[in-house]
Amino acid sequence: MDPRRFTYAFNVRLHDTDAAGRLFFGHLFRHAHDAYETFMTQVGLPLERLIREGELLLPLVHAEADYHRPLRQGDRVQVVLTIDEIRARSFAVAYRFEMPDGTLAATAKTVHLRINRDGSPAAGLSDEIRNAILPYLHEDHPQ
């Protein structure tokens, strides 16, 4: 297993699908966020603690997705999460949604910006955040 990759699996549920029986496009981000939330807990930054303490606020400032094949009710999907980029005050998370045979179904990217509790720009990512996510930085991207 590649140490720069975090994996999260889910099944497409009936309530995830649209009238055509395919994953409703917006639900891809719900599953991406579930993977992100699980990842953050694994690296020692559980979101419930960050939100409760209110010192490390990391709102989403950008999201994008590409859909490569339909996902249908009952499909087993593995989300492969890597850190795509680390900047002074933000980091980008890349998601690959793969079928059990490795077929790429979708990709997504989210960018999280560190801000202060009052909403003003933070000086930068804390060492705690940087050190927690750095092992998952995709080798082709800058830090």
C-alpha positions in Angstrom: 0.0 0.0 0.0 1.3 3.4 -1.0 1.8 5.5 2.2 0.8 8.6 0.4 -2.7 7.3 -0.2 -5.6 7.0 2.2 -8.5 4.8 1.1 -12.2 4.9 2.1 -14.9 2.6 0.8 -18.6 3.0 0.5 -21.6 1.5 -1.3 -23.9 3.6 -3.5 -27.2 3.6 -1.7 -30.6 4.0 -3.3 -31.0 7.4 -1.7 -27.8 8.5 -3.4 -29.3 8.0 -6.9 -31.3 10.2 -9.2 -34.4 9.3 -11.3 -32.1 7.6 -13.9 -30.7 5.3 -11.1 -27.3 6.9 -11.1 -25.3 8.6 -8.4 -26.8 12.2 -8.2 -23.9 14.4 -9.2 -23.8 16.4 -5.9 -23.6 13.3 -3.8 -20.1 12.7 -5.0 -19.0 15.6 -2.8 -20.9 14.1 0.2 -18.8 10.9 -0.2 -15.7 12.9 -0.8 -16.3 14.8 2.4 -17.0 11.5 4.3 -13.6 10.3 3.1 -12.0 13.6 4.1 -13.6 13.5 7.6 -12.4 9.9 8.1 -8.9 10.9 6.9 -8.7 13.9 9.2 -9.6 11.7 12.2 -6.9 9.1 11.1 -4.2 11.8 11.0 -5.1 13.1 14.4 -7.2 16.1 13.4 -10.8 15.0 14.0 -13.2 17.6 12.6 -15.4 17.4 15.6 -12.5 18.5 17.8 -11.4 21.3 15.4 -15.0 22.6 15.2 -15.6 22.4 19.0 -12.3 24.1 19.8 -12.7 26.5 17.0 -9.0 27.3 16.6 -8.3 25.4 13.4 -11.0 26.4 11.0 -10.6 24.9 7.5 -13.6 25.9 5.3 -13.9 24.6 1.8 -13.1 27.4 -0.7 -13.1 25.4 -4.0 -14.6 22.1 -5.2 -14.5 20.5 -8.6 -15.3 17.0 -10.0 -15.1 15.0 -13.2 -17.4 12.0 -13.9 -15.9 9.2 -16.0 -18.5 6.5 -15.7 -21.9 6.1 -14.0 -22.1 4.9 -10.4 -25.3 3.0 -9.7 -27.1 1.7 -6.6 -25.2 -1.2 -5.1 -21.8 -0.3 -6.6 -18.9 -0.7 -4.2 -16.6 2.3 -4.5 -13.2 3.0 -3.1 -12.1 6.6 -2.6 -8.4 7.1 -2.9 -7.5 10.3 -1.1 -4.1 12.2 -1.5 -3.0 15.7 -0.7 -2.6 17.4 -4.0 -0.9 20.6 -2.8 0.1 22.3 0.3 0.4 26.1 0.3 1.0 28.7 3.0 -2.6 28.9 4.2 -4.4 26.2 2.3 -4.2 22.6 1.0 -5.9 20.7 -1.8 -7.3 17.2 -1.4 -7.5 15.0 -4.5 -10.0 12.1 -4.6 -10.2 9.2 -7.0 -13.4 7.2 -7.0 -12.5 3.7 -8.2 -14.5 0.5 -8.9 -13.3 -2.8 -7.3 -11.5 -3.6 -10.5 -9.6 -0.3 -10.5 -11.8 1.4 -13.1 -11.8 5.1 -12.6 -15.4 6.4 -12.0 -14.8 10.0 -11.0 -12.3 12.4 -9.6 -12.7 15.4 -7.3 -10.7 18.1 -5.7 -11.4 20.3 -2.7 -9.3 23.2 -1.4 -9.4 24.0 2.3 -8.3 27.4 3.7 -7.2 28.0 7.2 -8.9 31.0 8.7 -9.1 32.5 12.2 -12.1 32.0 14.5 -13.4 35.5 13.5 -13.2 34.6 9.8 -10.1 36.7 9.1 -7.2 35.2 7.2 -4.9 33.1 9.3 -1.2 33.6 9.2 -0.7 30.1 7.7 -1.3 26.4 8.2 -0.3 25.3 11.7 2.6 22.9 12.1 0.0 20.4 13.4 -1.9 20.5 10.1 1.1 20.5 7.9 2.8 17.6 9.7 -0.4 15.6 9.7 -1.1 15.8 6.0 2.4 16.0 4.6 2.9 12.2 4.4 0.0 12.0 2.0 1.3 14.7 -0.4 1.2 13.4 -3.9 4.9 13.1 -5.0 4.3 15.2 -8.2 3.0 18.2 -6.4 4.6 21.0 -4.4 4.4 21.7 -0.7 
